[in-house]
Amino acid sequence: MSDNGKVQVRRAFIGAGCNRIVNNVSWGACDLVSYGAQNAVAIFSPKSAQIMTTLPGHKAVVNCTHWLPSNKFAFKAKQLDQHYLLSGDADGAIILWALSLSENKWRHVLQLPQSHKKGVTCIAGFMVSQSEAIFASSSSDGAVSIWDLVFPPSPGGDCKLSCLETLSVGSRPMVALSLAELPGNTGHMALAMGGLDNKIYLYCGEKMGKFVRACELKGHTDWIRSLDFSLPICNSSETNSLLLVSSSQDKSIRIWKMTLQGSLACTNVTGRKNEISLASYIEGPVFVAGSSSYQISLESLLIGHEDWVYSVQWQPPLMAPDRGMAFYQPQSVLSAAMDKTMMIWQPERKTGIWMNVVTVGELSHCALGFYGGHWSPDGQSILADGYGGSFHLWRNVGVNSDNWQPQKVPSGHFAAVTDIAWARTGEYMLSVSHDQTTRIFAPWKYQTSDAHGESWHEIARPQVHGHDINCVTIIRGKGNHRFVSGAEEKVARVFEAPLSFLKTLHHATSQQGGFLEDLQVDVQVLGANMSALGLSQKPIYINASIETPNRNGNNGLDTLESIPDAVPVVLTEPPIDDQLAWHTLWPESHKLYGHGNELFSLCCDHGGNLIASSCKAQSATAAEIWLWQVGSWKAVGRLQSHSLTVTQMEFSHDNNLLLTVSRDRHFSIFTINQTGTGEVNYKLLAKQEAHKRIIWACSWNPFGHEFATGSRDKTVKIWAVEEESSVKQILTLPQLNSSVTALSWIGLDRQRNHGLLAVGMENGLIELWNLSIRRTNDSSTTLPAAAAAIAIQLDPFLCHVSAVNRLAWRNSEKSENGTSMQLASCGADHCVRVFEVTVG
């Protein structure tokens, strides 16, 4: 296969939602954002709104990530090339990663030696210097560990890691931590922790010594959810106070002040400042660290959110050469809550009373809101991660006054992605998931004065359902864009593209060229509305009156049952999540009733005339495959052969044969003959036990009647249909390292019958194999000879971290003069990926 040249693969796109856990997101001093996407750590750039990479290594769901240096220490990290990232998972493991900015390369540095017994709930770090950090981790096992980390002077060197202490906090675990250096240059650190018993605990210790409990702060009446220390506040050239902000499920935020009282050697403890302002504080405990004592007081109580406040964060310090010092800590706090709003709080200039100065987001009909809020290192952008696995980013674009505007962010599914399909001409890709949504991703072409190109974005969310969606197929053939999806229910649903989507797609693919006028005339539906139970989506017609009656008769009160009317709009730039969630639905045109169990797989023939569907099955009658005629949507056939669930089906490229594979370890081949009158004649041509375990995947050779099957027994076998009468095995690929869960075959050279087979495995890895099939031209009964060779094993940093559920090439064969092809994949790690494959 060497004459085929080298195969190269690069990442074109990753779409992945955020794990729905508090403390999951971190914005680093390098201006990159990290978050957990199932067992992977995903990294995205807010500037390009693209996910740069995912980091494989965790064996459980990633609960929290934390950059060293984080956004708080960006002022110290201007010249740093090496940035580090900590990630903790639900099994208690914590991994340290390193990123070299100059090479744009990631590496796995180490895994912490003593892992927690249960899931990690929070990681907080403090940069002592550019080469040293102290960080603390808390876990559901009731332990809080404190670590010292010394970074190597040269990029390739080893990090020195030592565990300073492990504190046991009892049966009620801590879920929020923050570290700070105590003011007064005593070399002492303070660690604040809060959790399920409504109190904030302060521990103090020398940098390398023991941490002892100093005091408790009481006031909150529900779980503590977030804590953040400011950097020391400069007051008349002395840094003598430190602020701690805390938030809780009691919907309130408290700001605590720690003021240096003086050293214990001084018998006369410095008194409080004489003037007492309106922001006069309530005195709290005094604690001692080393030779200094500190007075704690409640500086302010902030009330404004209407639901649990999950996150509070001080604005990162800014450089301030004009103030005669290296940096200053802005008096500004960002809070994010479950009421789907983020607020910025600042003290009034005259009175010092803390006020809410900016509110973004909306008190929305979505019952659930934000898990976290984060500042950009420059304080000009704020990011929220939401309940639906989504990100929401606002940037302050005002010149003289604040003007916070929504910005583009990456998006994706927040549960396992079960199936993908390309549009018939490949202009977009559709994915379905157990997060109960169907999403469309497309490359959006852009042209600016200095650059042009394309970047992938989610451009529509055609189906938002009430059941987990298992399978999808796009209907090929002429006419409007249509797809059929099957969920954890007995009906398959047919959807048709509305006019708003057709126009949006036109903007995405190119600004030039005529719009499909003929299609536009036929499409009378502008968009779709969600029904109250979230199962059927009703069309909105072009000529419908705009006024809609108040459906619930509840005087416009926003209740959980009320659903807003969709406003379908033509998008001229990639949409943000709020637009996607409501205004890009497709109307449902038909339901296909027939199966007795939940649907499991769907496929469409290449002419767009037939749909085949299968459902979960424990018996031969339930395992029947139903054939549906596109257009009339009548059931035109029930194919019996298998005894357990049919896991995948595919029509041969000439539409004469239907291949099905099943949990019963058999494959079946049916001949399909469509008559002009709409009838379909079918018969079972062959059925054979092909593997020793479940067969998960199958794929036809685009150039002939050869096909591949892949199984849990870690093998891929190639078969040939002989003269439409029998099936023989012609090749078995060498055994792979993991169960085979997805296959897709693309044709490279029709003359030589040469192709590339993409193989996806349960461990998330993907391999490409060269396949060459040589047929003998005489009519003898000799089988075609086949040769296979591995073309490339994709780098694990490019691949999924859990099972690959489906692979799909954008086109079934490579174009004559093109060298590059696109392969899409989806997996149990919530990711949708597109690879650019170049054949040299």
C-alpha positions in Angstrom: 0.0 0.0 0.0 3.0 2.3 0.0 2.2 3.6 -3.4 -0.8 5.3 -1.9 1.4 7.8 -0.2 1.1 9.0 3.3 -2.2 9.6 5.1 -2.3 12.6 7.3 -5.0 13.6 9.7 -5.6 17.0 11.4 -8.4 18.2 13.7 -11.0 20.4 11.9 -13.6 20.7 14.6 -14.6 19.5 18.1 -18.1 20.2 19.6 -18.6 19.3 23.3 -20.8 20.5 26.1 -19.6 21.2 29.6 -20.1 18.7 32.4 -22.9 19.9 34.6 -20.9 20.3 37.8 -19.9 23.2 39.9 -16.1 24.2 39.8 -15.7 22.5 36.4 -14.5 25.5 34.5 -11.3 27.6 34.8 -10.0 30.6 32.8 -6.3 30.7 32.8 -3.7 33.5 32.6 -2.9 32.2 29.1 -6.5 33.3 28.1 -7.6 29.8 27.5 -10.6 28.1 29.2 -10.5 24.6 30.5 -13.5 22.4 31.4 -14.5 18.8 31.8 -16.4 17.1 28.9 -17.2 13.6 30.3 -13.8 11.9 30.9 -11.8 14.5 28.9 -10.5 17.9 29.7 -11.5 20.3 26.9 -9.6 23.5 26.2 -11.2 26.3 24.2 -10.1 29.7 23.1 -12.6 32.5 23.8 -11.1 34.6 21.0 -11.8 32.1 18.2 -14.8 30.4 19.9 -13.2 27.0 19.0 -12.3 24.0 21.1 -8.5 23.6 20.6 -8.0 20.1 22.0 -9.2 17.5 24.5 -6.8 15.9 26.9 -7.1 12.1 27.4 -6.1 10.5 30.7 -9.0 10.4 33.2 -10.9 7.2 33.7 -13.9 8.9 35.3 -16.0 12.1 34.7 -13.9 15.2 35.1 -15.3 17.3 38.1 -13.0 20.2 38.3 -10.2 22.0 36.5 -7.8 24.7 37.7 -5.1 26.6 35.8 -1.7 27.5 37.4 -1.5 30.5 37.0 -5.2 31.2 36.8 -6.8 34.4 35.7 -6.2 35.9 39.2 -2.4 35.7 38.6 -2.3 36.9 35.0 -0.4 40.0 36.1 2.5 37.7 37.2 2.4 35.6 34.1 3.1 38.0 31.2 6.3 36.3 30.1 5.5 32.7 31.0 5.8 30.1 28.2 4.8 27.1 30.3 1.3 27.1 31.8 0.0 24.2 34.0 -3.4 22.8 34.5 -4.8 20.6 37.3 -7.9 18.4 36.7 -9.7 16.2 39.2 -12.2 13.4 38.5 -15.1 11.5 40.1 -12.7 8.7 41.1 -10.5 11.1 43.1 -7.5 11.2 40.7 -5.8 14.5 40.0 -3.7 15.0 36.9 -1.2 17.8 36.1 -0.8 18.9 32.5 1.7 21.3 30.9 1.1 23.6 27.9 3.9 25.2 26.0 2.5 28.4 24.4 5.4 28.7 22.0 5.0 25.2 20.6 1.3 25.0 21.3 1.9 21.5 22.7 0.3 19.7 25.7 1.9 17.0 27.8 0.7 14.8 30.7 3.2 15.7 33.5 2.1 13.6 36.4 -0.8 12.1 38.3 -0.9 13.0 42.0 0.5 10.0 44.0 -2.1 9.8 46.8 -5.5 10.3 45.2 -8.6 11.0 47.1 -10.9 8.0 47.9 -13.9 9.7 46.4 -14.6 12.4 43.8 -12.7 15.6 43.8 -15.0 18.6 44.5 -12.8 21.6 44.2 -9.2 22.6 43.4 -7.8 26.1 44.4 -4.3 27.3 43.7 -2.0 30.2 44.7 1.1 31.3 42.8 3.8 32.0 45.4 6.2 33.0 42.6 6.5 32.3 38.9 8.1 29.0 39.7 6.2 27.8 42.7 2.5 27.2 43.5 0.6 25.9 46.5 -2.8 24.3 45.8 -5.5 22.6 47.8 -8.0 19.9 46.7 -11.1 18.8 48.5 -13.1 15.6 48.0 -16.4 13.9 49.0 -14.2 11.6 51.2 -14.0 14.5 53.8 -10.3 15.2 53.2 -8.6 18.4 52.1 -5.1 18.0 50.8 -2.6 20.8 50.5 0.3 20.5 48.0 3.4 22.4 47.1 4.5 22.4 43.4 7.8 23.7 42.1 7.9 24.2 38.3 11.1 23.3 36.4 13.3 26.2 35.2 13.6 24.6 31.7 10.5 23.4 29.7 11.3 19.7 29.7 12.3 19.4 33.3 10.5 17.6 36.2 8.1 19.3 38.5 8.8 18.8 42.2 5.6 17.9 44.1 5.2 17.5 47.8 2.1 17.0 49.9 2.2 19.5 52.8 -0.7 18.2 54.7 -4.0 16.4 54.5 -6.8 17.8 56.7 -9.8 15.7 57.7 -12.9 17.8 57.9 -15.3 15.1 59.0 -18.5 13.6 57.5 -19.6 16.8 55.8 -17.3 17.3 52.8 -16.0 20.7 51.6 -17.1 21.9 48.2 -15.4 25.3 48.1 -11.8 26.4 48.8 -9.7 29.5 48.4 -6.0 30.2 49.3 -4.3 33.5 50.1 -1.2 34.9 51.5 -2.0 36.8 54.8 -1.1 40.5 54.6 1.7 41.9 56.6 4.5 39.8 55.0 4.4 37.1 57.7 4.9 34.3 55.2 1.7 32.8 56.4 -1.1 31.3 54.2 -4.8 31.3 54.8 -7.0 28.5 53.5 -10.8 29.1 53.5 -13.1 26.2 53.1 -16.9 25.8 53.1 -19.3 23.1 52.5 -22.4 21.3 53.7 -22.6 22.7 57.2 -23.2 26.4 56.3 -20.0 27.6 58.0 -16.7 28.9 56.6 -13.6 27.5 58.2 -10.3 29.4 58.1 -7.0 27.5 58.4 -3.7 29.2 58.8 -0.1 28.0 58.4 3.4 28.8 57.3 4.1 28.1 53.6 5.8 24.8 54.3 4.4 24.0 57.7 1.3 22.8 59.4 -2.1 24.3 58.8 -4.2 24.8 62.0 -7.9 25.8 62.2 -8.0 29.5 63.1 -11.7 30.3 63.3 -15.2 29.8 61.9 -17.3 32.3 60.1 -21.1 31.9 60.6 -23.8 33.8 58.8 -24.9 31.7 55.8 -28.1 29.6 56.4 -27.5 27.0 53.6 -24.6 25.2 52.0 -21.6 27.3 51.1 -21.0 27.0 47.3 -18.1 29.3 46.5 -15.3 31.2 48.2 -12.7 33.6 46.8 -10.0 35.6 48.4 -9.0 38.9 46.9 -5.3 39.8 46.7 -4.3 42.2 49.6 -6.0 45.6 49.4 -3.5 48.4 49.4 -4.4 51.1 51.9 -2.1 54.2 52.1 0.9 52.2 50.9 0.3 49.4 53.5 -1.3 46.1 52.5 -3.1 45.5 55.7 -6.4 43.9 54.8 -7.7 41.0 52.8 -11.2 40.4 51.5 -13.0 37.0 51.2 -16.3 36.7 49.3 -18.6 33.8 49.9 -21.8 32.6 48.2 -24.4 30.1 49.3 -27.6 28.3 48.5 -29.3 30.8 50.8 -29.2 33.1 47.7 -26.9 35.6 49.4 -23.3 36.7 49.0 -21.2 37.9 51.9 -17.9 39.9 51.8 -15.7 39.4 54.9 -12.7 41.6 55.7 -9.6 40.5 57.5 -7.6 43.4 58.9 -4.1 43.1 60.3 -4.3 44.2 64.0 -0.6 44.4 64.6 2.0 42.1 66.1 1.4 40.3 69.5 4.7 41.8 70.7 2.8 45.2 70.7 0.8 45.3 73.9 -1.3 48.1 72.6 -3.3 46.5 69.9 -4.1 49.1 67.2 -7.6 50.3 67.5 -10.2 50.5 64.7 -10.2 53.5 62.4 -12.0 56.4 63.9 -14.4 57.3 61.2 -17.4 55.0 61.0 -19.1 54.9 57.6 -22.4 53.6 56.4 -20.6 50.4 55.3 -19.6 50.0 59.0 -19.0 46.3 59.5 -20.1 43.8 62.1 -17.1 42.6 64.1 -16.3 38.9 63.9 -13.6 36.8 65.5 -9.9 37.6 65.9 -7.4 35.0 64.9 -3.6 34.7 65.3 -1.2 33.6 62.7 2.5 33.5 63.8 3.2 36.8 65.5 0.3 38.7 64.0 -3.4 38.9 64.8 -6.2 39.6 62.4 -9.7 41.0 63.0 -12.4 39.5 60.8 -15.6 41.6 60.1 -18.5 41.3 57.8 -18.0 44.0 55.2 -21.2 43.6 53.2 -24.2 41.3 52.6 -25.2 41.3 48.9 -28.8 40.3 48.1 -30.1 40.3 44.5 -30.2 36.8 43.2 -33.4 34.8 43.3 -31.9 31.4 43.4 -28.8 29.5 44.7 -25.6 31.5 44.1 -23.2 28.9 42.8 -20.1 31.0 42.1 -18.4 34.2 43.2 -15.1 35.6 41.9 -13.0 38.7 42.4 -12.1 40.6 39.2 -8.4 39.7 38.5 -5.8 42.3 39.6 -4.8 44.8 36.9 -1.4 46.3 36.2 -1.2 49.8 37.6 2.2 51.5 36.9 0.4 54.9 37.1 -0.6 54.2 40.7 3.0 53.7 41.8 2.6 50.0 42.3 2.9 46.8 40.2 -0.8 45.9 40.3 -4.0 46.7 42.1 -7.1 44.6 43.1 -10.2 46.1 41.6 -13.2 46.3 44.0 -15.4 44.2 41.8 -17.1 40.8 42.3 -18.8 38.6 39.7 -21.6 36.2 40.8 -23.5 33.5 38.9 -26.6 31.8 40.1 -29.3 29.3 39.3 -31.7 32.1 38.4 -29.8 32.3 35.0 -28.2 35.7 35.7 -24.7 36.9 36.4 -24.1 40.1 38.3 -21.1 42.4 38.8 -21.0 44.1 42.3 -19.0 47.1 43.1 -19.0 49.6 46.1 -20.4 53.1 45.5 -17.8 55.8 45.4 -19.3 58.0 48.0 -20.9 55.7 50.5 -18.9 52.5 50.0 -22.1 50.5 49.9 -21.8 47.5 47.5 -24.3 47.7 44.6 -25.2 45.5 41.7 -23.8 47.5 38.7 -24.3 45.0 35.8 -26.7 42.1 35.3 -26.5 39.8 32.3 -28.5 36.7 31.4 -32.2 36.6 32.0 -34.6 35.4 34.6 -35.8 32.9 32.2 -38.4 30.3 31.5 -35.6 27.8 31.6 -36.0 26.4 35.1 -32.2 26.1 35.7 -29.4 28.5 35.2 -25.7 28.9 35.8 -23.2 26.7 37.6 -20.2 29.1 37.4 -19.1 32.6 36.5 -15.6 33.5 35.4 -13.6 36.7 34.6 -11.3 37.0 31.6 -7.7 37.9 32.8 -8.2 41.5 31.5 -11.6 41.9 33.3 -13.3 42.8 30.0 -15.2 39.5 29.4 -17.3 37.3 31.7 -18.2 33.7 31.0 -21.0 31.5 32.5 -21.4 27.8 32.2 -25.0 26.7 32.3 -27.2 23.8 33.3 -27.6 22.7 29.6 -23.9 22.1 29.3 -23.7 25.5 27.5 -21.4 28.5 27.7 -22.5 32.1 27.7 -19.9 34.8 27.1 -20.3 38.6 27.4 -17.7 41.2 26.5 -17.7 44.8 27.5 -17.6 46.7 24.2 -18.4 50.1 25.6 -15.9 52.9 25.3 -16.9 55.3 28.0 -19.6 53.4 29.7 -20.2 49.6 30.3 -21.9 47.8 27.4 -21.8 44.1 27.8 -22.7 42.2 24.6 -23.1 38.4 24.0 -20.2 36.7 22.2 -19.8 33.4 20.3 -18.7 30.4 22.3 -18.2 26.7 21.5 -21.2 24.4 22.0 -22.0 20.8 21.9 -23.9 17.9 23.5 -23.8 17.4 27.3 -24.4 13.6 27.1 -23.3 10.7 24.9 -23.7 11.4 21.2 -25.3 8.4 19.7 -25.5 9.0 15.9 -24.4 11.4 13.2 -25.3 12.0 9.6 -24.0 14.3 6.8 -26.4 16.3 4.7 -26.8 14.8 1.3 -24.4 17.2 -0.3 -22.2 17.5 2.8 -22.9 21.1 3.7 -23.6 20.3 7.3 -23.6 17.5 9.8 -26.4 16.5 12.1 -25.9 14.8 15.5 -28.3 13.3 18.1 -27.6 12.6 21.7 -28.9 11.3 25.0 -29.1 15.0 26.0 -32.4 14.8 24.1 -31.4 17.2 21.4 -30.6 17.1 17.7 -27.9 19.6 16.6 -26.6 20.8 13.2 -22.9 21.8 12.9 -21.6 23.5 9.8 -18.5 25.3 8.5 -19.4 29.0 8.4 -17.5 30.8 5.7 -16.3 34.2 6.7 -14.6 37.0 4.8 -12.9 40.0 6.5 -10.6 42.6 5.1 -7.5 40.7 6.2 -8.6 37.1 6.2 -11.1 34.6 4.9 -11.8 31.0 5.7 -14.3 28.9 7.5 -14.9 27.9 11.1 -17.3 25.3 12.4 -20.3 26.3 14.6 -23.6 24.9 15.8 -26.1 26.7 13.5 -29.4 25.0 14.5 -31.0 22.8 17.0 -33.8 21.2 15.0 -35.2 18.9 17.7 -35.4 19.5 21.5 -37.1 16.4 22.8 -38.4 14.7 26.0 -36.6 11.4 25.4 -33.0 10.4 24.8 -32.4 10.2 21.1 -30.7 7.0 19.8 -30.5 7.3 16.0 -30.9 9.5 13.0 -30.8 9.4 9.2 -30.9 12.2 6.7 -33.2 11.6 3.7 -31.2 11.7 0.5 -32.7 12.6 -2.9 -34.3 15.8 -4.2 -36.4 18.3 -2.4 -36.2 19.9 1.0 -33.8 18.9 3.8 -35.5 16.2 5.9 -34.4 13.8 8.6 -35.9 11.0 10.6 -34.9 10.5 14.3 -35.6 7.7 16.7 -35.6 8.1 20.5 -36.4 6.0 23.6 -39.9 5.7 22.3 -41.7 3.5 19.8 -42.3 6.1 17.1 -39.8 7.5 14.6 -40.3 11.2 13.8 -39.8 13.0 10.5 -38.7 16.6 10.4 -38.5 19.0 7.5 -36.3 22.2 7.2 -38.2 25.5 7.6 -37.5 28.6 5.5 -35.5 30.3 8.3 -33.0 27.4 8.3 -32.6 27.4 4.5 -31.8 31.0 4.5 -29.4 30.6 7.4 -27.6 27.8 5.6 -27.3 30.0 2.6 -25.5 32.6 4.7 -23.3 30.0 6.2 -22.2 28.3 3.0 -21.4 31.5 1.0 -22.5 35.0 0.5 -22.5 34.7 -3.3 -24.6 32.7 -5.7 -28.3 32.5 -6.2 -30.6 31.2 -3.5 -32.6 28.1 -4.2 -35.7 30.0 -5.4 -37.6 27.0 -6.4 -37.2 25.4 -2.9 -38.1 28.7 -1.3 -41.5 28.8 -3.1 -42.4 25.3 -1.9 -41.5 25.8 1.8 -44.4 27.5 3.5 -43.1 26.9 7.1 -41.0 29.6 8.7 -40.0 27.7 11.9 -41.5 25.6 14.7 -42.8 26.0 18.3 -42.1 23.6 21.2 -45.2 21.9 22.5 -45.9 22.1 26.3 -44.7 18.5 26.9 -41.7 18.9 24.7 -42.4 16.0 22.3 -44.0 17.3 19.1 -42.9 20.5 17.4 -45.6 22.4 15.7 -45.0 24.5 12.5 -45.2 28.3 12.3 -46.5 29.2 8.9 -45.2 32.2 6.9 -48.5 33.9 6.5 -49.6 33.2 10.2 -50.6 36.3 12.1 -48.0 37.5 14.5 -50.3 37.9 17.4 -50.5 34.8 19.4 -53.2 34.2 22.1 -51.9 33.8 25.6 -51.9 30.1 25.7 -52.1 29.6 29.4 -54.5 32.3 30.4 -52.2 33.1 33.3 -52.0 36.9 32.7 -48.5 36.5 31.2 -47.0 35.2 34.4 -43.9 33.2 33.7 -44.5 29.7 35.1 -42.5 26.5 34.6 -45.3 25.2 32.3 -45.4 28.2 30.0 -43.1 28.0 26.9 -42.2 31.1 25.0 -43.2 31.4 21.4 -40.3 30.8 19.0 -39.3 33.7 16.8 -37.7 32.0 13.8 -35.0 34.4 12.4 -32.5 34.2 9.6 -29.1 34.1 11.1 -26.4 36.1 9.4 -23.7 35.0 11.8 -23.2 31.9 14.0 -25.8 32.0 16.8 -25.4 32.0 20.5 -27.0 29.4 22.8 -30.2 31.4 23.7 -31.1 31.7 20.0 -30.3 28.0 19.4 -32.4 26.7 22.3 -35.7 28.2 21.1 -35.7 29.7 17.7 -34.1 27.2 15.3 -36.5 24.2 15.7 -37.7 22.3 12.7 -41.4 21.3 12.4 -42.3 17.6 12.8 -44.1 16.5 9.6 -44.9 12.8 10.3 -44.7 10.0 12.9 -43.9 6.5 11.9 -45.8 4.0 14.2 -45.0 0.3 14.1 -42.3 -0.8 16.4 -43.2 -2.3 19.8 -40.0 -1.1 21.6 -37.7 1.9 21.7 -36.0 2.6 18.3 -32.4 1.7 18.0 -31.2 2.3 14.4 -32.3 4.0 11.2 -30.9 4.2 7.7 -32.0 5.7 4.4 -31.2 4.4 0.9 -29.0 6.5 -1.4 -31.9 7.5 -3.7 -34.0 8.9 -0.8 -36.9 6.4 -1.4 -36.8 4.0 1.6 -36.1 4.2 5.3 -35.3 1.1 7.3 -35.8 1.1 11.1 -35.1 -1.3 13.9 -35.8 -1.3 17.7 -34.5 -2.9 20.9 -35.4 -6.5 20.8 -35.2 -9.7 22.9 -37.2 -11.8 20.4 -37.5 -12.5 16.7 -40.8 -10.6 16.3 -39.5 -7.5 18.0 -36.3 -7.7 15.9 -38.1 -7.1 12.7 -36.8 -4.4 10.4 -39.5 -2.1 9.1 -39.2 -0.5 5.7 -41.0 2.9 5.1 -41.6 4.6 1.9 -40.4 8.2 1.8 -43.2 10.6 0.9 -46.3 8.5 1.6 -44.7 7.3 4.9 -46.4 3.9 4.6 -44.8 0.8 6.0 -43.9 -1.3 2.9 -42.0 -4.2 4.4 -41.2 -6.1 7.6 -38.0 -8.0 7.3 -37.5 -11.0 9.6 -34.2 -12.6 10.2 -32.6 -11.6 13.5 -33.5 -12.7 17.0 -32.0 -9.8 19.0 -31.6 -6.0 18.5 -30.4 -4.9 15.0 -27.5 -2.6 15.9 -26.8 -1.1 12.4 -28.2 -1.2 8.9 -26.8 0.1 5.6 -28.0 0.0 2.0 -25.4 -0.9 -0.7 -24.5 2.0 -2.9 -26.6 0.7 -5.8 -29.6 0.3 -3.4 -30.1 -3.3 -4.4 -28.9 -4.9 -1.1 -29.6 -4.1 2.6 -27.0 -5.2 5.1 -28.1 -5.6 8.8 -26.0 -6.6 11.8 -27.2 -7.6 15.2 -26.6 -8.4 18.9 -27.3 -12.0 17.9 -23.8 -12.1 16.2 -25.2 -12.6 12.8 -25.4 -10.4 9.7 -28.2 -10.6 7.1 -28.3 -9.5 3.5 -31.6 -8.7 1.9 -32.2 -8.0 -1.8 -34.4 -5.0 -2.2 -36.2 -4.4 -5.5 -38.3 -1.3 -5.8 -41.0 -1.4 -8.4 -42.3 1.8 -10.1 -45.7 1.4 -8.5 -44.4 2.0 -5.0 -44.2 -1.7 -4.0 -41.0 -3.1 -2.6 -40.0 -6.7 -3.2 -37.5 -8.1 -0.7 -36.0 -11.4 0.2 -33.4 -12.7 2.6 -30.3 -13.5 0.5 -27.9 -14.7 3.3 -27.6 -14.9 7.0 -24.5 -15.9 8.7 -22.9 -16.0 12.2 -19.9 -13.6 11.6 -18.3 -13.0 15.0 -18.0 -14.4 18.5 -19.5 -11.4 20.2 -22.1 -8.6 19.4 -21.6 -7.0 16.0 -21.8 -3.3 16.5 -21.0 -1.9 13.1 -21.0 -2.5 9.3 -20.1 -0.6 6.2 -20.3 -1.2 2.4 -17.5 -0.7 -0.1 -18.8 2.3 -2.3 -17.4 0.5 -5.4 -19.0 -2.9 -5.1 -20.7 -5.6 -3.1 -18.0 -6.0 -0.4 -18.7 -5.0 3.1 -17.0 -4.8 6.6 -18.3 -5.9 9.9 -16.9 -4.9 13.3 -17.6 -6.6 16.7 -16.9 -6.7 20.4 -14.6 -9.6 19.7 -12.0 -6.9 18.6 -12.0 -8.0 15.0 -13.0 -6.4 11.6 -13.9 -8.8 8.8 -14.3 -8.1 5.1 -17.0 -10.1 3.2 -18.0 -10.3 -0.5 -21.5 -11.0 -1.9 -21.0 -13.5 -4.7 -23.2 -13.1 -7.8 -26.1 -12.0 -5.5 -26.4 -15.5 -4.2 -24.0 -16.1 -1.3 -21.6 -14.3 1.0 -18.0 -15.3 1.6 -15.3 -13.9 4.0 -12.3 -12.6 2.1 -10.2 -11.0 4.9 -9.9 -10.5 8.6 -7.9 -7.5 9.8 -5.3 -8.1 12.5 -6.9 -8.2 16.0 -7.3 -4.7 17.5 -6.8 -3.6 21.1 -10.4 -2.8 21.9 -14.0 -3.6 20.8 -14.9 -2.3 17.4 -17.9 0.0 17.7 -17.9 2.0 14.4 -16.9 1.5 10.8 -17.1 3.7 7.7 -15.6 2.9 4.2 -14.7 5.6 1.7 -13.7 4.9 -1.9 -10.4 6.4 -3.1 -9.8 4.9 -6.6 -12.6 3.2 -8.5 -10.3 1.7 -11.1 -8.1 0.0 -8.5 -11.1 -0.6 -6.2 -9.1 1.0 -3.5 -10.5 2.5 -0.3 -10.0 3.6 3.2 -11.8 2.1 6.2 -12.2 4.1 9.3 -12.4 1.9 12.5 -13.6 3.4 15.8 -13.1 1.5 19.1 -14.6 1.3 22.6 -11.5 3.0 24.0 -12.1 6.0 21.9 -9.3 5.5 19.5 -9.7 5.7 15.7 -7.6 3.9 13.0 -7.6 4.2 9.2 -6.9 1.1 7.1 -6.1 0.9 3.4 -8.2 -1.7 1.7 -7.6 -2.9 -1.8 -9.9 -5.4 -3.5 -8.9 -7.1 -6.7 -11.7 -8.8 -8.6 -11.0 -11.3 -11.3 -12.8 -10.4 -14.5 -13.6 -14.0 -15.7 -16.8 -15.5 -14.5 -15.0 -18.2 -12.4 -16.1 -18.7 -8.8 -12.8 -17.4 -7.3 -13.3 -14.9 -4.6 -11.8 -11.4 -5.0 -8.5 -11.0 -3.4 -8.2 -8.4 -0.7 -5.2 -6.6 0.9 -5.3 -4.5 4.0 -2.7 -2.3 5.7 -2.8 0.2 8.5 -2.7 3.7 7.1 -2.6 5.7 10.3 -3.4 5.3 14.0 -4.8 8.7 15.1 -3.0 10.4 18.0 -4.9 9.9 21.3 -5.0 13.7 21.7 -7.1 13.8 18.5 -9.4 11.0 19.4 -12.3 10.4 21.8 -11.8 9.3 25.4 -14.8 6.9 25.5 -16.5 4.6 23.0 -16.8 5.9 19.4 -20.5 5.5 18.6 -20.5 6.3 14.9 -18.1 7.3 12.0 -19.2 8.9 8.8 -17.3 10.2 5.8 -18.6 13.4 4.3 -18.8 11.8 0.8 -18.8 8.2 -0.1 -15.8 8.6 -2.4 -12.9 11.0 -2.9 -13.4 13.5 -5.6 -11.2 13.0 -8.7 -8.7 15.8 -8.2 -9.1 16.4 -4.4 -6.6 15.1 -1.9 -8.5 15.9 1.3 -11.6 14.3 2.8 -13.6 14.9 5.9 -14.4 12.2 8.5 -17.0 12.9 11.3 -17.1 10.9 14.5 -19.2 11.0 17.7 -18.8 9.2 21.0 -19.9 8.5 24.5 -17.5 11.4 25.6 -20.2 13.9 24.5 -17.9 15.0 21.6 -18.6 15.4 17.9 -15.4 15.6 15.9 -14.5 16.4 12.3 -11.1 15.3 10.9 -9.4 16.5 7.8 -7.9 13.5 6.2 -5.3 14.1 3.4 -4.1 11.3 1.2 -0.6 12.1 -0.1 
